[in-house]
């Protein structure tokens, strides 16, 4: 009888000792910088070259306007130094108008470029390929969730070991060369 109780106790301990470890599941997270993936993956595409050309044209125009404003400020200082108060006031007003125009131009063009960049990164083909590869990496490495690093303001800190961006780029390039 005592032998049966000891046997039953040992059997119960063995049965329940493995259960908590088997039922406990760790949640693993990963992060991806989709804009970095976009830049690496589509750098050579026609759409990206057009976007970069537009961005460069906007920057050139901003640089040109900035040089004009600087020249006007220099002329204003020279007019003040020569005692030509009316010319100095006229130049000061022109500097103000041009500066305000530059601010508005910069704001509008930055918004326009950002909108175009976002549309490029959200194309169905691009997103489909990225999501398929993210799913494959997550499933093979045991991640329960993958977050977009740049668009999630809830991420306050993460370990670089959970950043799968470079692996994603590497896998997509490898698959691209096989197509």
C-alpha positions in Angstrom: 0.0 0.0 0.0 2.8 2.4 0.9 4.5 1.4 -2.3 1.4 2.3 -4.3 1.2 5.8 -2.6 4.8 6.5 -3.3 4.4 5.4 -6.9 1.2 7.5 -7.3 3.0 10.5 -5.8 6.0 10.1 -8.1 3.8 9.7 -11.1 1.8 12.9 -10.2 5.1 14.9 -9.7 6.4 13.6 -13.1 3.1 14.4 -14.9 2.8 17.9 -13.6 6.5 18.9 -13.6 6.6 19.2 -17.4 3.3 20.9 -17.9 4.1 24.5 -16.8 7.2 24.6 -19.1 5.2 23.2 -22.0 2.3 25.6 -21.6 4.3 28.7 -21.0 4.8 30.6 -24.2 7.2 33.6 -24.6 6.0 36.5 -26.7 8.9 37.7 -28.9 8.8 41.0 -30.6 10.8 42.4 -33.5 11.1 45.8 -35.1 11.6 46.8 -38.8 12.5 50.2 -40.2 10.3 50.2 -43.3 11.7 53.4 -44.7 15.2 51.9 -44.6 13.9 48.8 -46.4 12.3 51.0 -49.0 15.4 53.0 -49.6 17.6 49.9 -49.9 15.1 47.9 -52.0 13.8 50.5 -54.4 16.9 52.8 -54.7 17.3 51.9 -58.4 13.6 52.0 -59.4 12.4 54.7 -61.8 9.8 56.0 -59.3 12.5 56.5 -56.7 14.8 58.3 -59.2 12.0 60.6 -60.1 11.3 61.3 -56.4 14.9 62.0 -55.7 15.1 64.3 -58.8 12.1 66.2 -57.5 13.7 66.4 -54.1 16.9 67.7 -55.5 15.1 70.4 -57.6 13.2 71.6 -54.5 16.5 71.7 -52.6 18.1 73.7 -55.4 15.3 76.2 -55.4 15.5 76.6 -51.6 19.3 77.1 -51.9 18.7 79.7 -54.7 16.2 81.6 -52.7 18.4 81.5 -49.6 21.3 83.0 -51.6 19.0 85.8 -52.9 17.9 86.6 -49.3 21.5 86.7 -48.2 22.4 89.0 -51.0 19.5 91.3 -50.1 20.6 91.4 -46.5 24.1 92.3 -47.6 22.7 95.1 -49.8 20.6 96.2 -46.9 23.6 96.4 -44.6 25.5 98.3 -47.2 22.7 100.8 -47.7 22.5 101.3 -43.9 26.3 101.8 -43.8 26.0 104.5 -46.6 23.2 106.2 -44.8 20.6 105.5 -47.4 17.7 104.9 -45.0 14.9 104.6 -47.7 16.9 102.0 -49.6 17.6 100.1 -46.4 13.9 100.0 -45.5 12.9 98.9 -49.0 15.5 96.1 -48.8 14.4 95.1 -45.3 10.8 94.7 -46.6 12.0 92.7 -49.5 14.0 90.4 -47.2 11.0 89.9 -45.1 8.7 89.1 -48.0 11.2 86.7 -49.6 11.8 85.0 -46.2 8.1 84.5 -45.7 7.7 83.1 -49.2 10.7 80.7 -48.6 9.1 79.5 -45.4 5.8 78.8 -47.1 7.5 77.2 -50.1 9.5 74.9 -47.8 6.5 73.9 -45.9 4.4 73.1 -49.0 7.2 71.3 -50.8 8.2 69.2 -47.8 4.6 68.1 -47.3 4.3 67.3 -51.0 7.6 65.3 -51.0 6.6 63.4 -47.8 3.2 62.5 -49.4 4.9 61.2 -52.5 7.4 59.2 -50.5 4.7 57.7 -48.4 2.8 56.7 -51.6 5.9 55.0 -52.9 6.5 53.0 -49.8 2.9 52.0 -49.6 2.5 50.6 -53.1 0.7 47.2 -53.1 3.6 45.3 -54.8 6.2 46.7 -52.4 4.1 46.1 -49.3 3.1 42.6 -50.4 6.7 41.6 -50.9 7.8 43.1 -47.6 4.9 41.6 -45.6 5.5 38.2 -47.1 9.2 38.3 -46.1 8.4 39.7 -42.6 6.0 36.8 -42.1 8.6 34.3 -43.2 11.3 35.8 -40.9 8.9 36.0 -38.0 7.7 32.5 -38.3 11.1 31.0 -38.8 12.6 32.9 -35.8 9.6 32.7 -33.5 8.5 36.3 -33.4 4.9 36.8 -32.3 4.8 40.4 -33.4 6.8 42.7 -35.7 6.4 46.5 -35.3 7.2 49.3 -37.7 9.9 51.2 -35.9 9.3 54.6 -37.5 5.5 54.7 -37.3 4.9 53.4 -33.8 5.3 56.1 -31.3 4.7 53.6 -28.5 8.2 52.1 -28.8 10.4 53.8 -26.2 13.3 51.4 -26.3 14.3 48.2 -28.0 17.3 46.0 -28.2 19.2 46.0 -31.5 18.9 42.2 -31.4 15.2 42.4 -32.3 15.8 44.8 -35.3 15.3 42.5 -38.3 15.5 45.3 -40.9 18.9 44.3 -42.3 17.9 40.6 -42.5 14.7 41.6 -44.3 16.6 43.7 -46.8 19.1 40.8 -47.3 16.3 38.3 -47.9 14.4 40.5 -50.3 17.6 41.2 -52.3 18.3 37.4 -52.4 14.7 36.7 -53.6 14.9 39.6 -56.1 18.1 38.1 -57.7 16.3 34.7 -58.1 13.4 36.2 -60.0 
